[in-house]
Amino acid sequence: MRCSKLLDNLKKRALVIELTRDFFRSMDFFEVETPIRCPSIIPEAHIDPVTSQGAYLQASPELFMKRLLARGADKIFQICKCFRQEERGQRHLPELTLLEWYAVDQSYEDLMVQCQDLLRHIAKGLGTQERLIYQGVSLDLANAFERITVSEAFERFCDLPLNQVMDTGRFDEIISFDIEPHLGTSRPCFLYDYPISMASLSAAHSEKPDIAQRFEMYVAGIELANGFTELTDHELQRKRFEKENELRITQGKAKLPLPEKFLSDLAVMPPAAGIALGIDRLVMLFCDAPDIEEIVAFPPELL
């Protein structure tokens, strides 16, 4: 890649981050910093942590940010580095930059509105106004973003019904290869209402206990954000973490220590919603970059 093009992308990256901070400050969120090295992290079956001198490098700042909610914070955001083993590809880096935000007394419905407003704010600040052009495709940001439930997505794009897919353990595979490419192709799309087994930190619907209040946002077939109404039942959260560890063991992975201080704080955390959004992928979209290495100063291969 030409150095001049890379520098242009890095300048736009800086502006995207500046506009992101401006957006949250205008909504009375305050920016926080939390530790990157942690004695314990979220046990997840499909994410392998990076260790550092007997601790773990965070895969997400989620636990510490929710502990701040338990201590009285009400609207917080953070832009930080996160680390995941063996994640490298056209849209993946082992060292990535995440934006996360959390707000008390809000739900995943509020997060979807905020996502929509954030993308519009950045587009306006970059001078692209109500459209985003990515890889020759014009994406409409002016009208309401599309919403489709997970169940509807399987009916529309998959030959197998959702319940059968869940029984065979092929949910992630089919989402990635059969459904994702169709999402957000003319305007951004929210894929929402996941099976509860696919949302270990999310609250369930009050009238649909098998459905989680979780969504992912897609733009041009790219997964950009993952948000949910937070689970605040510390006993149920412990059971879900234990289930994730059981899945890790069946995959031949090490069991991870449970984040006991987080579980203790969760017992007094108020109702809230929270979300993680990939800054690198967001910058890819606004730089019209097909590969994530085009919007970072040094990809792993050049270190």
BELURBEL-V828093 format. One line per field, one symbol per residue. ss: DSSP state (@ for helix, = for strand, . for the rest). phi: phi as a letter, one per 40 degrees, with the letter a starting at -180 (. if undefined). psi: psi as a letter, one per 20 degrees, with the letter a starting at -180 (. if undefined). Layout:
ss->???
phi->???
psi->???
//
This chain:
ss->..@@@@@@@@@@@@@@@@@@@@@@@@...==.....==...........===..===....@@@@@@@@@....=========.....=..=..==========...@@@@@@@@@@@@@@@@@@@....====..====.....====@@@@@@@@....@@@@@@@..@@@@@@@@@@@@....=.=======@@@...=.=......=========..=========...@@@@@@@@@@@@@@@@@.........@@@@@@@.....=======@@@@@@@@@....@@@@....@@@.
phi->.cdcccccccccddcdccccccccccbgcbcbbbcccbcabccbcbbbcbcafgbbcccacdccccccccchcbabaabacbbacfbaacbbbcbbbbbbabacgbbcccccccdcccccccccccgcfbbbcbfgbcbcbccdccbacdccccccbbcbcdccccccgbdcccdccbbddccgcbadbbcbgcdccbacbbccccbbccbccbabbbbfgbcbabbacccbcccccdcccccccccccccgbccbcccccccccccbccdabaabbccccccdcccfbcbcccbbcacdcbc
psi->pqhhgghghhghghhghghgggghhijkqqprprqhpqhqapophjpprpqoljaqppiqjgghhhhhhhjiqhoqrqorprppqkopahjqqhorpqpqqqpqkrrhghhgghgghghhgggghijidjqpoolipppoigrpqqppqgghghhhiqiqqghhghhikjghghgghhggiipkihqqpoormqqhikmijqqqqhimiipqmqrqpppkjpphqorqpppjohghgghhghgghghgghjjrqpqqqnhhghghhhjprprqqqppohghghggiilpiphiijqgorhij.
//
